[in-house]
């Protein structure tokens, strides 16, 4: 069967992976058995993807990212350089806790900045943006802009990535004209 993805000769792809058409895997990256990677992804240098991880279509993973068992990365997500996901809340080298992995979902279109840490069990909402160096310790709602350590929400973004000005419980993107309504949970697109 013809390989429909590109893997640099220094990358390590274990048997039993599923890798979609048009995906590119660059220098020194390790993709473990049992992981699933979608189509048209770009996986940078020195990326580690553990067994049981699912990566959707059109995902861009920058250099030095580690994604551990329990993580699900949906379509069109951007993972900035050196961001990392955890999977155990209280690790100890001398205690095996593989039965305590906490899942994390990064939902469609979200972006995570360079050097951010996502503590396990905290989902990242659709089209949200986690700032560089942030430490996510609680779930992040759709379209939220979260920064700092611990990460706190400082605003909301349009699907196109522009910051929204919410007035009277509504916002219209100045760039693409998408409209949003404020809810108890954050904001949602209004059609």
C-alpha positions in Angstrom: 0.0 0.0 0.0 1.4 3.4 -1.0 2.2 5.8 1.8 0.2 9.0 1.3 2.0 11.2 3.8 5.5 12.5 4.1 7.8 11.5 7.0 11.4 12.9 7.2 14.0 10.1 7.4 14.9 11.0 11.0 11.3 10.7 12.3 10.3 7.6 14.1 6.8 6.3 13.2 5.8 3.2 15.1 3.8 0.4 13.5 0.1 0.7 14.2 -0.3 4.4 13.6 -3.0 5.8 11.3 -1.7 8.9 9.4 -3.8 10.7 6.9 -3.1 11.8 3.3 -1.0 14.9 2.8 0.3 15.0 6.4 4.0 16.0 6.8 6.1 14.8 9.7 9.4 16.5 10.2 12.9 15.9 11.8 13.2 13.8 14.9 9.5 13.5 15.6 8.2 10.3 17.3 4.6 9.0 16.5 3.7 6.1 18.8 1.7 3.1 17.9 -2.0 3.5 18.4 -2.1 7.2 17.6 -4.4 8.6 14.9 -3.4 11.6 12.8 -5.7 13.2 10.2 -5.2 14.5 6.7 -3.2 17.6 5.8 -1.5 18.1 9.1 2.0 19.6 9.6 4.0 18.1 12.5 7.2 20.1 13.2 10.6 19.0 14.4 11.0 17.0 17.6 7.3 16.5 18.3 6.1 13.6 20.4 2.7 12.0 20.0 1.8 9.3 22.4 -0.3 6.2 21.9 -4.0 6.8 22.1 -3.8 10.4 20.9 -6.1 11.6 18.2 -5.2 14.5 15.9 -7.8 15.8 13.5 -7.5 17.2 10.0 -5.6 20.4 9.1 -3.7 20.6 12.5 -0.5 22.5 12.7 1.9 21.3 15.4 5.0 23.4 15.8 8.5 22.2 17.0 9.0 20.5 20.4 5.4 19.9 21.3 4.5 16.9 23.5 1.0 15.4 23.3 0.4 12.6 25.8 -2.2 9.8 26.0 -5.7 11.1 26.7 -5.4 14.1 24.4 -7.8 14.7 21.5 -6.9 17.5 19.1 -9.8 18.4 16.8 -9.6 19.8 13.3 -7.8 23.0 12.4 -6.0 23.4 15.7 -2.7 25.3 16.0 -0.3 24.1 18.7 2.6 26.6 19.2 6.2 25.8 19.7 7.0 23.8 22.9 3.5 23.7 24.3 2.8 20.6 26.3 -0.1 18.5 27.6 -0.1 16.6 30.8 -2.2 13.5 31.5 -1.8 12.8 35.3 -2.7 15.4 37.9 -0.3 14.2 40.6 2.6 12.3 39.0 5.2 10.4 40.9 8.1 8.6 39.3 7.7 5.7 41.7 3.9 5.3 41.4 2.3 4.1 38.1 -0.9 6.0 37.4 -1.7 5.0 33.9 -5.3 4.1 35.0 -5.7 7.8 36.2 -5.1 9.6 32.9 -7.4 12.6 32.6 -8.5 13.3 29.0 -8.2 16.7 27.4 -9.9 17.9 24.3 -8.7 20.8 22.2 -11.7 21.7 20.1 -12.0 22.8 16.5 -10.0 25.9 15.4 -8.4 26.6 18.8 -4.8 28.0 19.0 -2.4 27.4 21.8 0.6 29.7 22.1 4.3 28.9 22.5 5.4 27.3 25.8 1.8 27.0 27.1 1.0 24.1 29.5 -2.4 22.4 29.4 -3.1 20.7 32.7 -5.0 17.5 32.0 -8.8 17.3 32.3 -9.3 20.9 31.1 -10.9 21.2 27.7 -10.0 24.1 25.3 -13.1 25.5 23.6 -13.7 26.1 19.9 -11.8 29.0 18.3 -10.3 30.0 21.7 -6.7 31.2 22.0 -4.3 30.4 24.8 -1.6 33.0 25.1 2.1 32.1 25.0 3.4 30.8 28.4 -0.1 30.4 29.9 -0.8 27.6 32.3 -4.4 26.3 31.8 -5.8 24.9 35.1 -9.5 25.1 34.3 -11.7 24.6 31.2 -11.6 27.4 28.6 -14.9 28.2 26.8 -15.4 28.7 23.1 -13.8 31.9 21.6 -12.1 32.8 24.8 -8.7 34.6 25.0 -6.9 33.3 28.0 -3.4 34.4 29.3 -1.2 34.1 32.3 -0.4 31.6 35.0 -2.9 30.4 35.9 -4.7 31.3 32.7 -7.5 33.8 33.0 -10.0 35.0 30.4 -9.3 38.5 29.3 -11.7 38.7 26.3 -13.2 36.9 23.3 -12.2 36.3 19.7 -14.0 35.9 16.4 -13.6 32.6 14.5 -11.1 34.5 12.3 -9.0 35.4 15.3 -9.8 39.1 15.7 -10.6 40.4 19.2 -14.3 41.2 19.8 -15.7 44.3 21.5 -18.9 43.1 23.3 -21.5 45.9 23.7 -24.9 45.3 25.1 -24.4 41.5 25.0 -23.5 41.4 21.3 -20.5 41.8 19.1 -19.7 42.0 15.4 -16.3 41.3 14.1 -14.7 44.3 12.5 -12.7 42.1 10.1 -15.1 39.5 8.8 -18.5 40.7 10.1 -19.4 37.5 12.0 -21.9 38.3 14.7 -21.8 36.9 18.3 -24.1 36.9 21.3 -23.0 36.9 24.9 -24.2 33.9 27.0 -23.7 32.7 30.6 -21.0 30.4 29.3 -19.2 33.1 27.2 -20.1 33.9 23.6 -21.6 32.1 20.7 -21.9 32.8 17.0 -25.2 34.3 15.9 -26.6 33.6 12.5 
